């Protein structure tokens, strides 16, 4: 499937549209916050009907609370799930809830962030769960600012906090895709012009996938980075966004 999508992108049929690989699952995400630590957890069910069930939702919150207290870090690809299920009888509770609800339930993944200030945001009843951490300030203004940024993360789905996090191999791969697109669209243009086009397109993509480079949705005159600078200056702080995690159910 990934190879097919790449062929389509190179041919221009898929352009730069975002690719999401989804599993056949419903469910919700829930968050838990304690002091300077926040956790987001995703649990899957077979149907959307069960995802809206109060018993299921309470179980997902228990998973998030258990993950927060566990000391485990988890990860976007399901790391530490076995260790989490072995904590505080969670595995037995999963069996019990599966029998009660009558569908296969799966604790899919969880992740944790820490910082001087942390906050969370749930969108669409749990379809999207975001946690975010910042350093350098921990007052109410800082919490309000990163809550606003968490809403940005939910809406705009960045992949990275900043360009510093973008892997060199990812950049090279994107350049390869963009080169194939540019040459197909402009077969008669010289290589030096094609190179400039690629740089321009890559910069545009970075502004979409890097949180701090994105246009701030609540004030289009600012990027997210400029919004953070503005809040920090107004409060005499040196606030920086440290890390975020965004889970979208089933992605």
C-alpha positions as a printed Julia matrix, in Angstrom:
251×3 Matrix{Float64}:
   0.0    0.0     0.0
   2.79   2.45    0.91
   4.61   1.67   -2.34
   1.4    2.25   -4.32
   0.81   5.6    -2.64
   4.4    6.62   -3.45
   3.9    5.78   -7.14
   0.74   7.88   -7.18
   2.5   10.79   -5.48
   5.39  10.69   -7.95
   2.99  10.59  -10.87
   1.18  13.61   -9.51
  -2.1   11.73   -9.03
  -1.93  12.07   -5.26
   0.02  15.37   -5.17
   0.97  16.34   -1.62
  -2.22  15.12    0.01
  -1.7   13.74    3.48
  -1.68   9.95    3.69
  -3.29   8.28    6.66
  -3.0    4.55    7.2
  -6.03   3.51    9.18
  -6.87   0.34   11.01
 -10.4   -1.08   10.93
 -11.28   0.05   14.45
 -13.42   2.43   16.42
 -12.79   3.68   19.93
 -11.74   6.83   21.75
  -8.77   8.59   23.28
  -8.71   9.87   26.85
  -6.18  11.98   28.77
  -4.93  12.19   32.34
  -2.91  15.03   33.86
  -1.14  15.31   37.21
   1.14  18.25   37.91
   3.78  18.42   35.2
   2.94  15.04   33.61
   0.23  14.28   31.05
  -0.83  11.04   29.34
  -3.04  10.28   26.34
  -4.33   6.75   25.76
  -6.29   5.13   22.94
  -8.51   2.08   23.33
 -10.24   0.49   20.34
 -13.64  -1.18   20.05
 -15.29  -2.9    17.12
 -18.11  -0.39   16.65
 -18.78   3.3    17.08
 -21.85   2.35   19.13
 -19.65   0.84   21.83
 -17.25   3.8    21.65
 -20.14   5.98   22.82
 -20.99   3.63   25.69
 -20.41   5.09   29.16
 -18.97   1.84   30.54
 -16.42   1.75   27.72
 -15.53   5.42   28.2
 -14.98   4.9    31.92
 -12.67   1.99   31.12
 -10.63   4.11   28.7
 -10.25   6.77   31.4
  -9.05   4.06   33.79
  -6.44   3.06   31.18
  -5.23   6.67   30.93
  -5.14   7.07   34.72
  -3.24   3.79   35.12
  -0.73   4.83   32.45
  -0.18   8.15   34.22
   0.55   6.42   37.53
   2.61   3.6    36.02
   5.88   5.42   35.29
   5.85   3.91   31.78
   6.41   6.19   28.78
   4.54   4.28   26.09
   4.73   5.4    22.48
   2.76   6.02   19.3
   3.38   2.45   18.07
   2.11   0.59   21.11
   5.29   0.39   23.17
   4.9   -0.67   26.82
   1.34  -1.99   26.32
   2.13  -5.4    27.82
   3.75  -3.74   30.82
   0.76  -1.42   31.21
  -1.73  -4.31   31.09
   0.27  -6.0    33.84
  -0.2   -2.93   36.07
  -2.87  -2.79   38.8
  -4.95  -5.62   37.35
  -5.63  -3.77   34.09
  -5.43  -6.98   32.04
  -8.11  -8.63   34.17
 -10.25  -5.51   33.93
  -9.91  -5.61   30.13
 -11.19  -9.2    30.1
 -14.08  -8.21   32.37
 -15.09  -5.21   30.24
 -14.83  -7.28   27.05
 -17.26  -9.82   28.51
 -19.6   -7.11   29.8
 -19.67  -5.03   26.63
 -19.67  -7.98   24.24
 -17.06  -6.69   21.79
 -13.35  -7.16   21.36
 -11.59  -4.27   23.11
  -7.96  -3.4    22.5
  -5.69  -1.13   24.53
  -3.8    0.15   21.53
  -1.31   2.82   22.66
  -0.49   5.54   25.15
   2.13   8.27   25.42
   3.4   10.65   28.09
   4.86  14.16   28.14
   6.5   16.13   30.95
   7.43  19.79   31.26
   7.25  22.91   33.39
   3.63  23.16   32.26
   1.46  20.51   30.58
  -2.09  20.44   29.36
  -4.44  18.38   27.21
  -7.28  18.71   24.74
  -9.97  16.25   23.66
 -11.85  16.82   20.4
 -14.91  15.13   18.96
 -15.8   13.22   22.1
 -12.44  11.48   22.08
 -11.84  11.02   18.36
  -8.7   13.14   18.82
  -6.65  13.42   22.01
  -3.72  15.84   22.42
  -1.22  16.37   25.21
   1.46  19.05   25.14
   4.33  20.23   27.33
   6.28  23.49   27.49
   9.26  24.72   29.49
  10.24  28.12   30.84
   6.92  29.14   32.42
   4.2   27.51   34.46
   1.71  30.26   35.29
  -1.9   30.61   34.12
  -0.85  32.55   31.01
   1.51  29.75   29.99
  -1.17  27.12   30.56
  -3.7   29.08   28.53
  -1.17  29.49   25.71
  -0.29  25.82   25.43
  -3.97  24.87   25.68
  -4.55  27.08   22.64
  -1.63  25.37   20.92
  -3.06  21.94   21.83
  -6.24  22.96   20.0
  -4.03  23.93   17.02
  -2.42  20.49   17.1
  -5.85  18.82   17.08
  -7.05  20.92   14.14
  -3.91  21.09   11.99
  -2.28  17.7    12.7
   1.44  18.63   12.61
   3.95  15.79   12.58
   6.82  17.57   14.34
   7.25  20.31   16.93
   9.97  22.1    14.94
  12.19  21.61   11.91
  14.96  20.41   14.22
  13.01  17.18   14.72
  12.64  16.4    11.01
  14.8   13.43   10.1
  17.27  13.9     7.24
  16.04  10.7     5.58
  12.49  12.08    5.56
  13.7   15.28    3.88
  15.59  13.34    1.23
  12.56  11.18    0.55
  10.31  14.22    0.19
  12.83  15.86   -2.16
  12.7   12.74   -4.32
   8.89  12.91   -4.48
   8.89  16.65   -5.21
  11.56  16.25   -7.9
   9.47  13.63   -9.7
   6.41  15.87   -9.5
   8.22  19.0   -10.68
   9.85  17.26  -13.66
   6.55  15.79  -14.76
   4.75  19.13  -14.48
   7.59  21.14  -16.05
   9.51  18.84  -18.43
  11.18  21.73  -20.29
  12.46  23.71  -17.32
  16.23  23.62  -16.59
  17.53  21.79  -13.53
  18.46  24.97  -11.62
  14.87  26.21  -11.87
  13.56  22.79  -10.85
  15.88  22.89   -7.81
  14.46  26.27   -6.72
  10.93  24.93   -7.16
  11.75  21.95   -4.96
  13.17  24.18   -2.21
  10.07  26.34   -2.31
   7.72  23.37   -2.16
   9.71  21.74    0.63
   9.58  24.94    2.7
   5.83  25.07    2.14
   5.51  21.49    3.36
   7.61  22.24    6.46
   5.16  25.04    7.3
   2.38  22.47    7.23
   3.97  19.62    9.18
   6.05  21.54   11.77
   3.92  22.98   14.57
   6.02  26.08   15.26
   6.07  26.97   11.54
   2.29  26.71   11.11
   0.1   29.78   10.85
  -1.55  30.24   14.24
  -5.24  29.52   13.64
  -6.49  32.11   16.13
  -4.39  34.92   14.61
  -3.31  34.47   11.0
  -0.77  37.28   11.34
   1.32  35.02   13.59
   2.99  31.66   13.32
   2.74  29.4    16.35
   6.37  30.26   17.16
   5.58  33.99   17.07
   2.51  33.43   19.26
   4.68  31.66   21.86
   7.22  34.52   21.71
   4.43  37.06   22.16
   3.0   35.31   25.23
   6.45  34.83   26.72
   7.38  38.5    26.23
   4.11  39.71   27.74
   4.78  37.62   30.84
   8.53  38.13   31.15
   9.25  34.47   30.5
  11.29  32.36   28.08
   8.67  29.78   27.16
   9.36  27.05   24.61
   7.1   24.26   23.37
   8.86  21.04   24.32
   6.75  18.22   22.89
   3.25  17.23   21.85
   1.46  13.95   21.16
  -1.65  13.73   18.98
  -3.69  10.54   18.78
  -6.51  10.23   16.28
  -8.58   7.12   16.84
  -7.96   4.46   14.22
  -5.17   6.25   12.33
